[in-house]
């Protein structure tokens, strides 16, 4: 006991020699660095020692925790930063900035539910700020909940319709829900407000490419994005895709190379280059890019999808199935992996499994006529003619010019006539 008291007194004398007021100033100056963190930590320790700690008020200590939390978050020590922001919230329960910063740290760690909980508390305390709804909307986006994101982003835009960043964030959620027209409209509105941000053009180009039939407009947007920000790697990768779709003058592979050169750690740039190499018959190069993309980002679902397509084409069906399944696990909202895996199941005669995959693909993209054709063919293989007829009918309604839909519908009609069974009545 005596030894502990002597140790504490010695520590107190040592800390006193460090000038607590200087430490407080160094901690809260905002310059950052290890010295600032050390100064903050000394102040925190001093406040636990009487009588030295009495010189700091509760508000002063909250400022110290805030400063140290920011320093720690900036250097990637997120768990420690979260503890410090929690201390600020405990010391000053009405404080809102600490909730916002702790939510940001949770989000970087992938703890989206905890981030959303903090942002919900922030909105409960101050529901008048559009930025709070926008922050929670982006947290919902990071979680993969675009419905929740759209609710909050709609509210943010209603409160502050002149903020282009809220509109571009909403465009991303519309795009992910494959509502490309709304995504394009939001991106266009953001550009009209602030035409000097490359990422706004990039967002619109992305939706134009995904919508289909608008590659020329997408290419114009990508050219503008590159003009505004020449080093934007993703713009070069997207431009490579647009050139491929248009078969326009220019070298898509060279453009994809530029994307990788500008950002060699980008999994997306690798997937784009690999996909274009695969289309050019360069399978080994494509395989190397897909493998490297997965190494760079093991959670990049499109990299697994791309590698699965390569493996399927090369006859490695088990490997392809594993890749498509992993892509689905990482992002259940995708369409391609379900279609690819469903096609493989059908080729193996596993029509029930194929049917399940095509149904899940339709759930994610209910306006794509080709998906109903795929499912109709599986129904047909299983002898489920009424269901096949209904799917061919839907496909024909979505795209009257699709030969597979019209031909399939006529084929099932003929099968009913040949069997003498009445054709089921069609729902309006």
C-alpha positions as CSV (number, residue, x, y, z in Angstrom):
1,X,0.0,0.0,0.0
2,X,2.8,2.5,1.0
3,X,4.7,1.5,-2.2
4,X,1.6,2.3,-4.3
5,X,1.2,5.7,-2.7
6,X,4.9,6.5,-3.2
7,X,4.6,5.4,-6.9
8,X,1.5,7.6,-7.4
9,X,3.2,10.6,-5.8
10,X,6.3,10.1,-8.0
11,X,4.1,9.9,-11.1
12,X,2.2,13.0,-10.1
13,X,5.5,14.9,-9.6
14,X,6.7,13.7,-13.0
15,X,3.5,14.7,-14.7
16,X,3.6,18.1,-13.0
17,X,7.0,18.7,-14.5
18,X,5.5,18.2,-18.0
19,X,3.4,21.4,-17.6
20,X,-0.2,20.3,-17.9
21,X,-1.2,23.6,-19.6
22,X,1.4,23.0,-22.3
23,X,0.2,19.5,-22.8
24,X,-3.4,20.7,-23.0
25,X,-2.4,23.2,-25.7
26,X,-0.4,20.6,-27.6
27,X,-3.2,18.1,-27.4
28,X,-6.0,20.4,-28.7
29,X,-3.9,22.4,-31.2
30,X,-5.1,20.0,-34.0
31,X,-1.7,19.5,-35.5
32,X,-1.9,15.7,-34.9
33,X,1.0,13.2,-34.7
34,X,2.3,11.0,-31.9
35,X,3.4,13.9,-29.8
36,X,-0.2,15.3,-29.7
37,X,-1.6,11.8,-28.6
38,X,1.0,11.6,-25.9
39,X,0.2,15.1,-24.7
40,X,-3.5,14.2,-24.6
41,X,-2.8,11.0,-22.7
42,X,-0.8,12.9,-20.1
43,X,-3.7,15.3,-19.5
44,X,-6.1,12.4,-19.2
45,X,-3.8,10.8,-16.6
46,X,-3.4,14.1,-14.7
47,X,-7.2,14.5,-14.3
48,X,-7.2,11.3,-12.4
49,X,-4.7,12.6,-9.8
50,X,-5.8,15.0,-7.1
51,X,-5.1,17.9,-6.7
52,X,-3.5,18.2,-10.2
53,X,-6.7,17.2,-12.0
54,X,-8.8,20.0,-10.5
55,X,-7.3,22.6,-13.0
56,X,-9.3,20.9,-15.8
57,X,-13.1,21.3,-16.1
58,X,-15.4,18.6,-17.5
59,X,-15.6,20.6,-20.8
60,X,-11.8,20.7,-21.0
61,X,-11.5,16.9,-20.5
62,X,-14.1,16.4,-23.2
63,X,-12.0,18.5,-25.6
64,X,-9.0,16.4,-24.8
65,X,-10.9,13.1,-25.5
66,X,-12.2,14.6,-28.7
67,X,-8.8,15.7,-29.8
68,X,-7.2,12.3,-29.0
69,X,-10.1,10.5,-30.6
70,X,-9.5,12.4,-33.8
71,X,-5.8,11.9,-33.8
72,X,-6.3,8.1,-33.2
73,X,-9.0,7.9,-35.9
74,X,-6.7,9.7,-38.4
75,X,-4.0,7.1,-37.8
76,X,-6.3,4.1,-38.1
77,X,-6.6,3.3,-34.4
78,X,-10.3,3.2,-34.7
79,X,-11.2,1.0,-31.6
80,X,-9.3,3.4,-29.3
81,X,-10.9,6.4,-31.1
82,X,-14.3,4.9,-30.5
83,X,-13.5,4.6,-26.7
84,X,-12.5,8.3,-26.6
85,X,-15.6,9.5,-28.4
86,X,-17.6,7.5,-26.0
87,X,-16.0,9.3,-23.1
88,X,-16.9,12.6,-24.7
89,X,-20.6,11.5,-25.0
90,X,-20.5,10.3,-21.3
91,X,-19.0,13.6,-20.1
92,X,-21.2,15.8,-22.2
93,X,-24.5,13.9,-23.0
94,X,-25.8,16.8,-25.1
95,X,-22.7,16.7,-27.4
96,X,-23.6,15.7,-31.0
97,X,-20.3,16.0,-32.9
98,X,-18.9,13.1,-30.9
99,X,-21.8,10.9,-32.0
100,X,-21.1,11.8,-35.6
101,X,-17.4,11.0,-35.3
102,X,-17.9,7.8,-33.5
103,X,-20.4,6.7,-36.2
104,X,-17.8,7.4,-38.8
105,X,-15.3,5.2,-36.9
106,X,-17.8,2.4,-36.6
107,X,-18.5,2.7,-40.3
108,X,-14.8,2.4,-41.2
109,X,-14.7,-0.8,-39.1
110,X,-17.7,-2.2,-40.9
111,X,-19.9,-2.0,-37.8
112,X,-22.8,-0.4,-39.8
113,X,-25.5,-1.2,-37.2
114,X,-23.7,0.7,-34.5
115,X,-23.0,3.6,-36.8
116,X,-26.7,3.8,-37.7
117,X,-27.6,3.6,-34.0
118,X,-25.3,6.6,-33.3
119,X,-26.7,8.6,-36.2
120,X,-30.3,7.8,-35.2
121,X,-29.5,9.2,-31.7
122,X,-28.0,12.2,-33.4
123,X,-31.2,12.8,-35.4
124,X,-33.3,12.3,-32.2
125,X,-31.3,15.1,-30.6
126,X,-31.3,17.4,-33.6
127,X,-33.7,16.6,-36.4
128,X,-33.3,19.9,-38.1
129,X,-30.1,19.2,-40.0
130,X,-30.2,17.7,-43.4
131,X,-26.6,16.5,-43.0
132,X,-27.6,14.2,-40.2
133,X,-30.1,12.4,-42.4
134,X,-27.6,12.3,-45.3
135,X,-25.0,10.7,-43.0
136,X,-27.4,8.0,-41.8
137,X,-28.4,7.4,-45.4
138,X,-24.8,6.8,-46.4
139,X,-24.5,4.4,-43.5
140,X,-27.5,2.5,-44.8
141,X,-25.8,2.4,-48.2
142,X,-22.6,1.0,-46.7
143,X,-24.7,-1.7,-45.0
144,X,-26.3,-2.5,-48.3
145,X,-29.8,-1.3,-47.3
146,X,-30.7,1.0,-50.2
147,X,-34.3,1.3,-49.1
148,X,-33.2,2.8,-45.8
149,X,-30.7,5.0,-47.6
150,X,-33.3,6.4,-49.9
151,X,-35.7,7.2,-47.1
152,X,-33.0,9.3,-45.4
153,X,-31.6,10.8,-48.5
154,X,-35.1,11.8,-49.7
155,X,-35.5,13.6,-46.3
156,X,-32.1,15.3,-46.6
157,X,-32.9,16.5,-50.2
158,X,-36.4,17.8,-49.1
159,X,-34.7,19.8,-46.3
160,X,-31.8,21.1,-48.5
161,X,-32.6,20.6,-52.2
162,X,-29.6,22.6,-53.3
163,X,-26.9,20.2,-52.0
164,X,-25.5,18.3,-55.0
165,X,-23.8,15.7,-52.8
166,X,-27.1,14.5,-51.4
167,X,-28.4,14.0,-54.9
168,X,-25.3,12.1,-56.1
169,X,-25.6,9.9,-53.0
170,X,-29.2,9.2,-53.8
171,X,-28.2,8.5,-57.5
172,X,-25.9,5.7,-56.2
173,X,-28.8,4.0,-54.3
174,X,-31.1,4.3,-57.3
175,X,-28.3,2.8,-59.5
176,X,-27.8,-0.1,-57.1
177,X,-31.5,-0.8,-57.2
178,X,-31.3,-0.7,-61.0
179,X,-33.6,2.3,-61.2
180,X,-31.3,3.8,-63.8
181,X,-33.6,6.5,-65.0
182,X,-33.9,8.0,-61.5
183,X,-30.1,7.6,-61.0
184,X,-29.4,9.4,-64.2
185,X,-31.8,12.2,-63.3
186,X,-30.2,12.7,-59.8
187,X,-26.7,12.8,-61.3
188,X,-27.9,15.3,-63.9
189,X,-29.4,17.5,-61.2
190,X,-26.1,17.3,-59.2
191,X,-24.1,18.3,-62.3
192,X,-26.5,21.2,-63.0
193,X,-25.8,22.5,-59.5
194,X,-22.0,21.9,-59.5
195,X,-20.6,21.1,-62.9
196,X,-17.0,20.9,-61.8
197,X,-16.9,17.6,-59.9
198,X,-15.6,14.6,-62.0
199,X,-17.4,12.0,-59.8
200,X,-20.8,13.4,-60.7
201,X,-20.1,12.7,-64.4
202,X,-18.7,9.3,-63.4
203,X,-21.9,8.4,-61.5
204,X,-24.1,9.4,-64.5
205,X,-21.9,7.5,-66.9
206,X,-22.1,4.4,-64.7
207,X,-25.9,4.4,-64.8
208,X,-25.9,5.1,-68.5
209,X,-23.7,2.1,-69.1
210,X,-25.7,-0.2,-66.9
211,X,-29.0,0.9,-68.5
212,X,-27.7,0.0,-71.9
213,X,-28.1,1.7,-75.2
214,X,-26.5,4.9,-74.0
215,X,-22.8,4.1,-74.3
216,X,-22.1,7.3,-76.4
217,X,-23.6,9.5,-73.7
218,X,-21.6,7.6,-71.1
219,X,-18.4,8.1,-73.1
220,X,-19.0,11.8,-73.3
221,X,-19.5,12.0,-69.5
222,X,-16.3,9.9,-68.9
223,X,-14.3,12.2,-71.2
224,X,-15.6,15.2,-69.2
225,X,-14.7,13.4,-65.9
226,X,-11.2,12.7,-67.1
227,X,-10.8,16.3,-68.3
228,X,-11.7,17.6,-64.9
229,X,-9.6,15.0,-63.0
230,X,-7.1,13.2,-65.3
231,X,-5.8,11.0,-62.6
232,X,-9.2,9.4,-61.8
233,X,-8.5,5.8,-62.4
234,X,-12.0,4.5,-62.3
235,X,-13.0,7.0,-65.1
236,X,-10.4,5.4,-67.4
237,X,-11.7,1.9,-66.5
238,X,-15.2,2.9,-67.2
239,X,-14.1,4.5,-70.5
240,X,-12.6,1.2,-71.5
241,X,-16.0,-0.4,-71.0
242,X,-17.7,2.2,-73.0
243,X,-15.2,1.9,-75.9
244,X,-15.8,-1.9,-75.9
245,X,-19.5,-1.5,-76.0
246,X,-19.4,1.1,-78.8
247,X,-16.6,-0.6,-80.8
248,X,-15.5,3.0,-81.2
249,X,-12.1,4.3,-82.3
250,X,-9.6,3.8,-79.4
251,X,-8.0,0.9,-77.7
252,X,-10.1,-0.3,-74.7
253,X,-7.3,-2.5,-73.4
254,X,-4.9,0.5,-73.4
255,X,-7.5,2.6,-71.5
256,X,-8.0,-0.2,-69.0
257,X,-4.2,-0.4,-68.6
258,X,-4.2,3.3,-67.8
259,X,-6.8,2.7,-65.0
260,X,-4.5,0.1,-63.5
261,X,-1.5,2.3,-63.8
262,X,-3.2,5.2,-62.0
263,X,-4.4,3.0,-59.2
264,X,-2.6,-0.4,-59.1
265,X,-4.4,-1.3,-55.8
266,X,-7.9,-0.9,-57.4
267,X,-9.6,-4.3,-57.6
268,X,-12.2,-2.8,-60.0
269,X,-9.5,-1.6,-62.4
270,X,-8.0,-5.1,-62.4
271,X,-11.5,-6.7,-63.1
272,X,-12.1,-4.3,-66.0
273,X,-8.7,-5.0,-67.6
274,X,-9.2,-8.7,-67.1
275,X,-12.6,-8.7,-68.6
276,X,-11.4,-6.8,-71.7
277,X,-8.4,-9.2,-72.0
278,X,-10.8,-12.1,-71.7
279,X,-12.9,-10.7,-74.5
280,X,-9.7,-10.4,-76.6
281,X,-8.9,-14.1,-76.0
282,X,-6.1,-13.4,-73.5
283,X,-7.2,-15.9,-70.9
284,X,-4.0,-16.2,-68.9
285,X,-3.8,-12.4,-68.5
286,X,-7.4,-12.3,-67.5
287,X,-6.9,-15.0,-64.9
288,X,-4.0,-13.1,-63.4
289,X,-6.0,-9.9,-63.2
290,X,-9.0,-11.6,-61.5
291,X,-6.7,-13.4,-59.0
292,X,-5.0,-10.1,-58.2
293,X,-8.3,-8.3,-57.8
294,X,-9.4,-10.9,-55.3
295,X,-6.1,-10.6,-53.5
296,X,-6.4,-6.8,-53.3
297,X,-10.1,-7.0,-52.1
298,X,-11.3,-10.4,-51.0
299,X,-14.8,-8.9,-50.7
300,X,-15.1,-7.7,-54.3
301,X,-18.0,-9.7,-55.6
302,X,-17.6,-8.8,-59.3
303,X,-14.1,-10.2,-59.2
304,X,-15.4,-13.6,-58.3
305,X,-18.2,-13.3,-60.9
306,X,-15.6,-12.5,-63.6
307,X,-13.3,-15.3,-62.5
308,X,-16.3,-17.7,-62.5
309,X,-17.1,-16.8,-66.1
310,X,-13.5,-17.5,-67.1
311,X,-13.5,-20.8,-65.2
312,X,-16.8,-21.8,-66.7
313,X,-15.5,-21.1,-70.2
314,X,-12.4,-23.2,-69.5
315,X,-14.5,-26.2,-68.3
316,X,-13.6,-25.8,-64.6
317,X,-17.3,-26.0,-63.6
318,X,-16.6,-26.8,-59.9
319,X,-14.4,-23.8,-59.6
320,X,-16.9,-21.6,-61.4
321,X,-19.7,-22.7,-59.1
322,X,-17.6,-21.8,-56.1
323,X,-16.8,-18.4,-57.5
324,X,-20.4,-17.6,-58.4
325,X,-21.6,-18.8,-55.0
326,X,-19.0,-16.5,-53.3
327,X,-20.1,-13.5,-55.4
328,X,-23.7,-14.2,-54.3
329,X,-22.7,-14.5,-50.7
330,X,-20.8,-11.2,-50.9
331,X,-23.6,-9.3,-52.7
332,X,-26.9,-11.1,-52.9
333,X,-28.3,-8.2,-55.0
334,X,-26.3,-9.1,-58.1
335,X,-27.9,-10.7,-61.1
336,X,-25.1,-12.2,-63.2
337,X,-23.9,-14.8,-60.8
338,X,-27.4,-16.2,-60.3
339,X,-27.8,-16.4,-64.1
340,X,-24.4,-18.0,-64.6
341,X,-24.9,-20.6,-61.8
342,X,-28.5,-21.3,-62.9
343,X,-27.3,-21.9,-66.4
344,X,-24.7,-24.4,-65.2
345,X,-27.3,-26.2,-63.0
346,X,-29.5,-26.5,-66.1
347,X,-26.7,-27.9,-68.2
348,X,-26.2,-30.5,-65.5
349,X,-29.9,-31.4,-65.5
350,X,-30.5,-29.8,-62.0
351,X,-33.5,-27.9,-63.2
352,X,-35.0,-27.3,-59.7
353,X,-31.8,-25.6,-58.6
354,X,-31.6,-23.6,-61.9
355,X,-35.2,-22.5,-61.3
356,X,-34.3,-21.2,-57.8
357,X,-31.4,-19.2,-59.2
358,X,-33.4,-17.6,-62.0
359,X,-36.1,-16.7,-59.5
360,X,-33.6,-15.0,-57.3
361,X,-32.2,-13.1,-60.3
362,X,-35.7,-11.9,-61.2
363,X,-36.2,-10.7,-57.7
364,X,-33.1,-8.5,-58.1
365,X,-34.0,-7.3,-61.6
366,X,-37.7,-7.8,-62.3
367,X,-37.7,-5.7,-65.5
368,X,-35.2,-7.8,-67.4
369,X,-37.0,-9.8,-70.0
370,X,-34.2,-12.3,-70.5
371,X,-34.4,-13.6,-67.0
372,X,-38.0,-14.7,-67.5
373,X,-37.0,-16.5,-70.6
374,X,-34.3,-18.4,-68.6
375,X,-36.8,-19.3,-65.9
376,X,-39.4,-20.3,-68.5
377,X,-37.0,-22.7,-70.1
378,X,-36.3,-24.4,-66.7
379,X,-40.1,-24.7,-66.1
380,X,-40.4,-26.2,-69.6
381,X,-37.7,-28.8,-68.8
382,X,-39.5,-29.7,-65.7
383,X,-42.8,-30.1,-67.6
384,X,-44.4,-27.1,-65.9
385,X,-46.0,-25.7,-69.0
386,X,-48.4,-23.2,-67.4
387,X,-45.6,-21.6,-65.4
388,X,-43.4,-21.6,-68.6
389,X,-46.2,-20.0,-70.6
390,X,-46.6,-17.3,-68.0
391,X,-42.9,-16.4,-67.9
392,X,-42.7,-16.3,-71.7
393,X,-45.7,-14.0,-71.7
394,X,-44.1,-11.6,-69.2
395,X,-40.9,-11.6,-71.2
396,X,-42.8,-10.8,-74.4
397,X,-44.5,-8.0,-72.6
398,X,-41.3,-6.5,-71.4
399,X,-39.5,-6.8,-74.7
400,X,-41.8,-7.6,-77.7
401,X,-38.8,-7.7,-80.0
402,X,-37.1,-10.6,-78.1
403,X,-37.3,-13.6,-80.4
404,X,-36.7,-16.1,-77.6
405,X,-39.7,-14.8,-75.7
406,X,-42.1,-15.0,-78.7
407,X,-40.8,-18.3,-80.0
408,X,-41.0,-19.8,-76.5
409,X,-44.5,-18.6,-76.0
410,X,-45.6,-20.1,-79.4
411,X,-43.8,-23.4,-78.6
412,X,-45.7,-23.8,-75.3
413,X,-49.0,-22.8,-77.0
414,X,-48.3,-25.6,-79.5
415,X,-47.6,-28.0,-76.8
416,X,-50.9,-27.3,-75.1
417,X,-52.7,-27.7,-78.5
418,X,-50.9,-31.0,-79.2
419,X,-51.8,-32.4,-75.8
420,X,-55.4,-31.4,-76.0
421,X,-55.1,-29.6,-72.7
422,X,-56.7,-26.2,-72.5
423,X,-54.3,-23.3,-72.4
424,X,-54.5,-21.5,-69.0
425,X,-56.2,-18.1,-69.0
426,X,-53.8,-15.2,-68.9
427,X,-53.9,-12.7,-66.1
428,X,-54.3,-9.2,-67.3
